[in-house]
Each structure stands twice: as C-alpha cells, then as structure tokens.
Amino acid sequence: MIQIQSVTVKNFKIFGEEISLRVEHDITVLIGANNSGKTSLIQAIALWKWALEIWLQKEGKKKKQKEGIRTGVSLNRLEISQCPVKNMRYFWHNTQVRKGVTPIESSITITFEYENTEYTKKETNIEIFFKYHSPDLMYCYVKDASSLDTLQQINTLSINILYAMSGVSEKEDYLLKESIQNYVGLGQTASVLRNICYHLFIDDPQSWEKLVDIMQSLFSVNINVPVKTGTGKIEISYNYTEKKKKTEYDLDITMAGRGQQQMLLILSYLLLYKNSVLLVDEPDAHLEILRQAQIFLILKNLVREYKSQLIIVTHSEVILNETSNINLITPGSITEITDKQEYKYIINALKDFGIEHYYKALINPRILYIESTTDKDMLFAFAKKKAHPCKNILEKDLHFYYTQNPNNEENLGQALERKGGLYENHKKHFNALKQVIPDIKGIAIFDSDGKEKQEERGSDLCVLYWKRYELENYFVTPKTIFAYIENYYKDIPVFKNENRKIMKEIVDAATLKIIFDTNTKAWNEYQVLTENLQDVFFQNNSTRKKMSDFAENIFTEFSTRTKHPMLKKKDFYKLIDFLEIIPDEVQEKLNIMQQYLQTDNT
C-alpha cells in the first residue's frame, strides 16, 4: 500500500515561499477564498505525478541516474492538460522564471509511506524540480533519484484530478482499462465515464452492485448494466425507481443532472481504481445541501474501505461540518484547523462575512474599521502629508472593513459587497475574527455626525469618533479650495483669474447660506478678516456642518458653470495637499492608529 503523507511546493503559481500540506490517510479537505491557491495545490500534485511518469519513461529506463547527478527531461504544455496553462511561465510564482540570467526553479515534493519488498513500512521524499524553457516547454528532473525501484513502485500509485463535470459526451468508444487512465490524466473524464462503469461491472461485479445501490439511495435512480455494442460503443442508461418519475424508455446517461453525473464518475472511479489518490475540485458542485452531507459520508467510508485517499477542494458549509479537520489555504500559507470550536466561527464567517475576511486577518491580524473607502484615502493623505509612520501601515496588507454604504441608493457593486459581509456591525465582525485569531487588534474611526458619541478604548479594539461632523471638516475650507483651483489652472493662466472669480462667487454664496445660515451680520464681520483669520473662523463655525456636502455642491456648480471637470466626493482627499497645518486631533488619531495597528513587520 502506498499513501501520500505530505505535499510541499515552492515557486509554484500563487505560492512563492515554501508551503506544506499534511495529507490525511482518508480525506483531506481544503477551503479558501477564490484565488487563494486551492486548485493550484491539487494541480501541483497532479503535475508531480505526470512529471515523474514522463521522467521514468524518458530517463529512468536508461538507469544512468547516479546520486548527485541531475538529468532533466522535457515536458510539453499540451501533455499536461490536467493543469491547463497558455504559457509554461504561468506555473511559476508571479510568472518569474529567471532572476537576471539565472533560472528560477519551481519544486514539488511529495512524502510517501509505502511497503518495500520485505513488507515493512518505509518513508520516502521525492522532490521534482522544474525549469522554464519556452512558452510550450519546461524541463523536470528528480532530485537524488538513485533508487529507481522505489520511484517505479511509487509511480504505480494512481493520482488524478477530477474537475466538476460539465457534461458527458454523446458517444463513447470502448477503451482498454489501461487507456482510461490516460484520458483521466488528460482531464477528459467526460469522454470515459461509460468506460469506467463498464470495466467496473466486468472486473468487479460486487463493487458494481455497491455503486448501483449508492446511486439508488442518493438519487432514486436505477443505473442499468453498461453495454458494449456490436459497433464498439459503450452505452449506459438509467431510470427512476419512483413510479411517478419512471419513463417509458430508459434514459441515456447524458440526460442525467450534473450532480448525478459527477457522483457516478467519482464513485465508479474510486471503486475501479482502489488504493488511488483522487483530487476532487468541488465534489459538491450541482448538489443540494442534503446530498452534500450524504455524499461526503459515502466517500469517507469508501476511501477508508479501499485504502484510497481523497483531497477535496470545497466551499461547502455542509462538508466542513462533517469533517474532523480542514486546511485553510491563504496566498502563501496553509493552516490546519482541528478544533471544532474554531470550525464554528469559520462557518459563521463563511455565512455572515465571507471567508476572505478571515484570511486577510490571518495574514495581518490588524484591522481598521472606517465608514467607506473615501475615509481610507483621506487618512492616507493626512499620514503622507505629515510623514507619519501610519503611512506605511495604511499602504501595506492592512485589513480594511467598511461599515456604511457610501450611498443611500445601493448599486449592484454595493449589493455584492453587502452580500460579502461589508457594512455589518464592527463589533460583531471583530468578535467573530477574535474567536479564531486571538492576537487580532483593531481600531474603528467614525464620523460623529454632529453628535456627542462615547469613545471606547479597549485593549484589543479601540472605537474613536471625530469631534467635528466628519473627517472632511478638517480640510475642506475656502482656503484649500482656492489653493486647489490655483494649482489646477497653473499651466493655463488664461483661465486662472476668471475661474478663481467664479469659484469665489460660488464659495461665498455657499458659506453665507450653509455656514452662517444667511446671517448677513456675521457674514460681514467674516468678510473684513484677514485670510488666515477667515480660515480659523470658518473652521470654528463649520464644526457641526457636513462639509462633504458643502464641497460637493461647490465643485458641482463650478463644473456646471465652467464646463471643466472638478473633484468628485471620492477625490476630496486631494485637498489635503493644500492644507498648511495638520489639525492636532488628526495627529492624535494617527498616533492611536499606529499604537493599535503596528506590527513587527510595520
């Protein structure tokens, strides 16, 4: 018996640094966000198997391999359709295949437990290196391949990916059992489903009956005996066991649902190729929740009975509930989770927030809660203007979480964000992450909206409010607006004076109406002050006003009158460049942000 114990990859697709996966003796479950590397990992295992097979065919037969001597053989892109790429460099991390003129090697190592000729258990590591040659060609070699007998023994283990089925071919020619593996190895499972069932029926009638029974219990269908026709075609049909669904004629397998076809493939493969390794991408695809739980239980029993191994990529909450451990894949790391209590919170994260929130916090256990992306841009602009250390924190892999929908009317993008867990209560979100990442720390900085709100400075989570209405109140003033206009027209002086005059008319009218509530006496007193005193007076009197609306109205009217595009709300942060003095409160909050969000890496 041969079984995989662990898999290690380096410089392969999304994985740059070396990462390792411990493989269970029965079922190994991988979860992760989209593009986190789940499928890449199982593709690495399939590529390793294909490379070993080709290496043994081309180089191993020569028996010239000596310890310490590396002999490479070529792999053509079209030969490895289980891992489809348009260019061989896509197998390398960040597609980087050379550093200067020196080739960068990608490597995949698999550790096996096996029985040698004396029937004693032994362990071996087989590391295969890859070198890029051209878009269609790369070279591979097996490191320290002195024991060809061991390599040939390991190569007898069947390892294949079964992707979610997209349908079954209408016709299928009879194939020898040895040829089926080639089709599966090339990812052409839809072309050999009938053949797998036929050979299972011929070679192992008892296992065929087991398959029929399982399909009956799962889908209430009766799978008929596969038939080899006189023209060399393989046919397989089914009908329903329930009378109300039964059809007058049996139905060809192409008429079955995707979930039924998928499970027929997985089950027949496991029963035909016992003591094999099956890499299944989304076995729960096309299946309703009840079927997901039943199928996982069946698969678990089958792989244990027949000494097979199953590595599953899934997003299914049902499967996560059924397994005893899961492997959480993030770009650059694999975390094995066996604590059932952790499962609870991960599943809650899947349901309420989207598992990517957990991944981000796992990569960097610091989180900043703000109301929208505009707050992020404004904080960064302040930190940059002040040359504050928070600038480095904000531009690295900090986890941002937005608590408010930026517009009253939700568009499709915002609806998708809400489904992904954004705009939820920040304390609920933080506590969910805290359960599985104990060392996480966070800070929340929100608008006061002109109200007195109580700050909360906990050891792990700090909640702060701006004393003025919102963050825009600290930099939206006539002075910064005029400075922006001067800079905007600096290279086109013909417009500068005229447009500054237009802007002054607009700002004055808005200031009188919004800041002074049309109080002409206060307005007249304001008018005679120096520019600097006006700036101070303006900020003191705008504390309880929503200055984002003030700025939006001004720039919209200016754009309408001049026909020149002006700042939108998302770009108001650009006014911070023209602020002469950073307010003390902004400096204070940047300091607190640094205190809570700084890590050893920042």
Secondary structure in CASP SS format (residue, H / E / C, confidence):
PFRMAT SS
TARGET T0000
AUTHOR 0000-0000-0000
METHOD secondary structure of the structure
MODEL  1
M C 1.00
I E 1.00
Q E 1.00
I E 1.00
Q E 1.00
S E 1.00
V E 1.00
T E 1.00
V E 1.00
K E 1.00
N C 1.00
F E 1.00
K C 1.00
I C 1.00
F E 1.00
G C 1.00
E C 1.00
E C 1.00
I E 1.00
S E 1.00
L E 1.00
R E 1.00
V C 1.00
E C 1.00
H C 1.00
D C 1.00
I E 1.00
T E 1.00
V E 1.00
L E 1.00
I E 1.00
G E 1.00
A C 1.00
N C 1.00
N C 1.00
S C 1.00
G C 1.00
K H 1.00
T H 1.00
S H 1.00
L H 1.00
I H 1.00
Q H 1.00
A H 1.00
I H 1.00
A H 1.00
L H 1.00
W H 1.00
K H 1.00
W H 1.00
A H 1.00
L H 1.00
E H 1.00
I H 1.00
W H 1.00
L H 1.00
Q H 1.00
K H 1.00
E C 1.00
G H 1.00
K H 1.00
K H 1.00
K C 1.00
K C 1.00
Q C 1.00
K C 1.00
E C 1.00
G C 1.00
I C 1.00
R C 1.00
T C 1.00
G C 1.00
V E 1.00
S E 1.00
L E 1.00
N E 1.00
R H 1.00
L H 1.00
E H 1.00
I C 1.00
S C 1.00
Q C 1.00
C C 1.00
P C 1.00
V C 1.00
K C 1.00
N C 1.00
M H 1.00
R H 1.00
Y H 1.00
F H 1.00
W E 1.00
H H 1.00
N H 1.00
T H 1.00
Q C 1.00
V C 1.00
R E 1.00
K E 1.00
G C 1.00
V C 1.00
T E 1.00
P E 1.00
I C 1.00
E C 1.00
S E 1.00
S E 1.00
I E 1.00
T E 1.00
I E 1.00
T E 1.00
F E 1.00
E E 1.00
Y E 1.00
E E 1.00
N C 1.00
T C 1.00
E C 1.00
Y C 1.00
T C 1.00
K E 1.00
K E 1.00
E E 1.00
T E 1.00
N E 1.00
I E 1.00
E E 1.00
I E 1.00
F E 1.00
F E 1.00
K E 1.00
Y E 1.00
H E 1.00
S E 1.00
P C 1.00
D C 1.00
L E 1.00
M E 1.00
Y E 1.00
C E 1.00
Y E 1.00
V E 1.00
K C 1.00
D C 1.00
A C 1.00
S C 1.00
S C 1.00
L H 1.00
D H 1.00
T H 1.00
L H 1.00
Q H 1.00
Q H 1.00
I H 1.00
N H 1.00
T C 1.00
L C 1.00
S C 1.00
I E 1.00
N E 1.00
I E 1.00
L E 1.00
Y C 1.00
A C 1.00
M C 1.00
S C 1.00
G C 1.00
V C 1.00
S C 1.00
E C 1.00
K C 1.00
E C 1.00
D E 1.00
Y C 1.00
L C 1.00
L C 1.00
K H 1.00
E H 1.00
S H 1.00
I H 1.00
Q H 1.00
N H 1.00
Y H 1.00
V H 1.00
G H 1.00
L C 1.00
G C 1.00
Q C 1.00
T H 1.00
A H 1.00
S H 1.00
V C 1.00
L H 1.00
R H 1.00
N H 1.00
I H 1.00
C H 1.00
Y H 1.00
H H 1.00
L H 1.00
F H 1.00
I H 1.00
D H 1.00
D C 1.00
P H 1.00
Q H 1.00
S H 1.00
W H 1.00
E H 1.00
K H 1.00
L H 1.00
V H 1.00
D H 1.00
I H 1.00
M H 1.00
Q H 1.00
S H 1.00
L H 1.00
F H 1.00
S C 1.00
V E 1.00
N E 1.00
I E 1.00
N C 1.00
V C 1.00
P C 1.00
V E 1.00
K E 1.00
T C 1.00
G C 1.00
T C 1.00
G C 1.00
K E 1.00
I E 1.00
E E 1.00
I C 1.00
S E 1.00
Y E 1.00
N E 1.00
Y E 1.00
T C 1.00
E C 1.00
K C 1.00
K C 1.00
K C 1.00
K C 1.00
T C 1.00
E C 1.00
Y C 1.00
D C 1.00
L E 1.00
D E 1.00
I H 1.00
T H 1.00
M H 1.00
A C 1.00
G C 1.00
R H 1.00
G H 1.00
Q H 1.00
Q H 1.00
Q H 1.00
M H 1.00
L H 1.00
L H 1.00
I H 1.00
L H 1.00
S H 1.00
Y H 1.00
L H 1.00
L H 1.00
L H 1.00
Y C 1.00
K C 1.00
N C 1.00
S C 1.00
V E 1.00
L E 1.00
L E 1.00
V E 1.00
D E 1.00
E C 1.00
P C 1.00
D C 1.00
A C 1.00
H C 1.00
L C 1.00
E C 1.00
I H 1.00
L H 1.00
R H 1.00
Q H 1.00
A H 1.00
Q H 1.00
I H 1.00
F H 1.00
L H 1.00
I H 1.00
L H 1.00
K H 1.00
N H 1.00
L H 1.00
V H 1.00
R H 1.00
E H 1.00
Y C 1.00
K C 1.00
S C 1.00
Q E 1.00
L E 1.00
I E 1.00
I E 1.00
V E 1.00
T C 1.00
H C 1.00
S C 1.00
E H 1.00
V H 1.00
I H 1.00
L H 1.00
N H 1.00
E H 1.00
T C 1.00
S C 1.00
N C 1.00
I E 1.00
N E 1.00
L E 1.00
I E 1.00
T E 1.00
P C 1.00
G C 1.00
S E 1.00
I E 1.00
T E 1.00
E E 1.00
I E 1.00
T C 1.00
D C 1.00
K H 1.00
Q H 1.00
E H 1.00
Y H 1.00
K H 1.00
Y H 1.00
I H 1.00
I H 1.00
N H 1.00
A H 1.00
L H 1.00
K H 1.00
D H 1.00
F C 1.00
G C 1.00
I H 1.00
E H 1.00
H H 1.00
Y H 1.00
Y H 1.00
K H 1.00
A H 1.00
L H 1.00
I H 1.00
N C 1.00
P C 1.00
R E 1.00
I E 1.00
L E 1.00
Y E 1.00
I E 1.00
E C 1.00
S C 1.00
T H 1.00
T H 1.00
D H 1.00
K H 1.00
D H 1.00
M H 1.00
L H 1.00
F H 1.00
A H 1.00
F H 1.00
A H 1.00
K H 1.00
K H 1.00
K H 1.00
A C 1.00
H C 1.00
P C 1.00
C H 1.00
K H 1.00
N H 1.00
I H 1.00
L H 1.00
E H 1.00
K C 1.00
D C 1.00
L C 1.00
H E 1.00
F E 1.00
Y E 1.00
Y E 1.00
T C 1.00
Q C 1.00
N C 1.00
P C 1.00
N C 1.00
N C 1.00
E C 1.00
E C 1.00
N C 1.00
L H 1.00
G H 1.00
Q H 1.00
A H 1.00
L H 1.00
E H 1.00
R H 1.00
K H 1.00
G C 1.00
G C 1.00
L C 1.00
Y C 1.00
E C 1.00
N C 1.00
H H 1.00
K H 1.00
K H 1.00
H H 1.00
F H 1.00
N H 1.00
A H 1.00
L H 1.00
K H 1.00
Q H 1.00
V H 1.00
I C 1.00
P C 1.00
D C 1.00
I C 1.00
K E 1.00
G E 1.00
I E 1.00
A E 1.00
I E 1.00
F E 1.00
D C 1.00
S C 1.00
D C 1.00
G C 1.00
K C 1.00
E C 1.00
K C 1.00
Q C 1.00
E C 1.00
E E 1.00
R E 1.00
G C 1.00
S C 1.00
D C 1.00
L E 1.00
C E 1.00
V E 1.00
L E 1.00
Y E 1.00
W C 1.00
K C 1.00
R C 1.00
Y C 1.00
E C 1.00
L H 1.00
E H 1.00
N H 1.00
Y H 1.00
F C 1.00
V C 1.00
T C 1.00
P H 1.00
K H 1.00
T H 1.00
I H 1.00
F H 1.00
A H 1.00
Y H 1.00
I H 1.00
E H 1.00
N H 1.00
Y H 1.00
Y C 1.00
K C 1.00
D C 1.00
I C 1.00
P H 1.00
V H 1.00
F H 1.00
K H 1.00
N H 1.00
E H 1.00
N H 1.00
R H 1.00
K H 1.00
I H 1.00
M H 1.00
K H 1.00
E H 1.00
I H 1.00
V H 1.00
D H 1.00
A H 1.00
A H 1.00
T H 1.00
L H 1.00
K H 1.00
I H 1.00
I H 1.00
F C 1.00
D C 1.00
T C 1.00
N C 1.00
T H 1.00
K H 1.00
A H 1.00
W H 1.00
N H 1.00
E H 1.00
Y H 1.00
Q H 1.00
V C 1.00
L C 1.00
T C 1.00
E H 1.00
N H 1.00
L H 1.00
Q H 1.00
D H 1.00
V H 1.00
F H 1.00
F H 1.00
Q H 1.00
N H 1.00
N H 1.00
S C 1.00
T C 1.00
R C 1.00
K C 1.00
K C 1.00
M H 1.00
S H 1.00
D H 1.00
F H 1.00
A H 1.00
E H 1.00
N H 1.00
I H 1.00
F H 1.00
T H 1.00
E H 1.00
F H 1.00
S H 1.00
T H 1.00
R H 1.00
T H 1.00
K C 1.00
H C 1.00
P C 1.00
M C 1.00
L C 1.00
K C 1.00
K H 1.00
K H 1.00
D H 1.00
F H 1.00
Y H 1.00
K H 1.00
L H 1.00
I H 1.00
D H 1.00
F H 1.00
L C 1.00
E C 1.00
I C 1.00
I C 1.00
P C 1.00
D H 1.00
E H 1.00
V H 1.00
Q H 1.00
E H 1.00
K H 1.00
L H 1.00
N H 1.00
I H 1.00
M H 1.00
Q H 1.00
Q H 1.00
Y H 1.00
L H 1.00
Q C 1.00
T C 1.00
D C 1.00
N C 1.00
T C 1.00
END
